[in-house]
Amino acid sequence: MIKKIIYGIIIFIVLMIFYNLIVQISQAIKSGERLGQATDALYKLQAQNSELKKKLSEIESADFIEEQARDKLGLSKKGETVVIIPDNTLKMVLGASHSAQALRLSNWLGWWSVFFR
């Protein structure tokens, strides 16, 4: 009878050890997954940081500043003349190109008109 109790206690202790090992292994796996996710997030942030630094260096360049002054402020260099096209003329010219595109026939109708006109 005492042997059965001792075997029962030993089996219980062994089962508790296995249970604790399984819990620790699952926690280690979850920690590894979290570490992988954090590494991925770090990589993405580093890539974004490098893109932002690249964009900042482009913005700080003299060429970019000159382009913005020309496009947004309408400034020019010495000896250059700024030409401003009125909106109605611009719309008229762009409208003509859009209407020409609208009149374009589909491919098969175009070939049909070439051969059977």
C-alpha positions in Angstrom: 0.0 0.0 0.0 2.8 2.4 0.9 4.5 1.5 -2.5 1.3 2.5 -4.3 1.2 5.9 -2.5 4.9 6.5 -3.3 4.4 5.6 -6.9 1.3 7.8 -7.1 3.3 10.7 -5.6 6.2 10.1 -8.0 3.8 10.0 -10.9 2.1 13.2 -9.7 5.5 15.0 -9.4 6.6 13.8 -12.8 3.3 15.0 -14.4 3.7 18.4 -12.7 7.3 18.7 -14.0 6.1 17.8 -17.5 3.2 20.3 -17.3 5.5 23.0 -16.2 8.0 22.2 -19.0 5.2 22.3 -21.6 4.0 25.7 -20.2 7.5 27.1 -20.3 8.1 25.8 -23.9 4.8 27.4 -25.1 5.8 30.7 -23.4 9.2 30.6 -25.1 7.6 30.0 -28.5 5.2 32.9 -27.9 8.1 35.1 -26.9 10.0 34.1 -30.0 7.0 35.0 -32.1 6.7 38.4 -30.4 10.4 38.9 -31.0 10.0 38.2 -34.7 7.1 40.6 -34.9 9.1 43.3 -33.2 12.0 42.7 -35.5 9.7 43.0 -38.5 8.3 46.2 -37.1 11.8 47.5 -36.5 12.9 46.7 -40.1 9.8 48.5 -41.5 10.5 51.6 -39.3 14.1 51.6 -40.3 13.1 51.5 -44.0 10.6 54.3 -43.5 13.2 56.3 -41.6 15.7 55.9 -44.5 13.0 57.0 -47.0 12.2 60.0 -44.9 15.9 61.0 -44.6 16.2 60.6 -48.4 13.2 62.8 -48.9 14.5 65.4 -46.5 17.8 65.6 -48.3 15.9 66.1 -51.6 13.7 68.8 -50.0 16.8 70.6 -48.6 18.5 70.7 -52.0 18.7 73.9 -54.0 17.1 72.3 -57.1 14.0 71.4 -55.1 13.7 74.9 -53.6 14.1 76.5 -57.0 11.5 74.2 -58.5 9.0 75.0 -55.7 9.7 78.7 -56.2 9.0 78.4 -59.9 5.9 76.2 -59.7 4.1 77.5 -56.6 5.2 81.1 -56.3 5.6 81.9 -60.0 9.2 83.2 -59.6 11.8 83.2 -62.3 15.5 83.7 -62.8 17.0 86.9 -64.2 16.3 87.1 -67.9 13.4 84.6 -67.9 9.9 85.6 -68.6 6.9 84.0 -66.8 4.1 83.1 -69.1 0.6 82.6 -67.6 -2.0 80.9 -69.8 -5.6 81.9 -69.0 -7.8 79.2 -67.6 -10.4 79.4 -70.4 -7.7 79.1 -73.1 -6.2 76.1 -71.3 -9.6 74.4 -70.9 -10.3 75.1 -74.6 -7.1 73.4 -75.7 -7.4 70.5 -73.3 -11.1 70.1 -74.2 -10.1 69.8 -77.9 -7.7 67.0 -77.0 -10.3 65.2 -74.9 -12.9 65.5 -77.7 -10.4 64.0 -80.2 -9.9 61.0 -77.9 -13.7 60.6 -77.5 -14.1 60.4 -81.3 -11.6 57.5 -81.6 -13.3 54.4 -82.9 -12.8 51.0 -81.4 -10.1 48.9 -82.9 -12.4 46.6 -85.1 -14.4 49.6 -86.3 -11.2 51.4 -87.3 -10.1 48.4 -89.4 -13.6 48.0 -90.8 -13.6 51.6 -92.0 -10.1 51.2 -93.6 -11.0 48.1 -95.6 -14.6 48.6 -96.4 -15.0 52.3 -97.0 
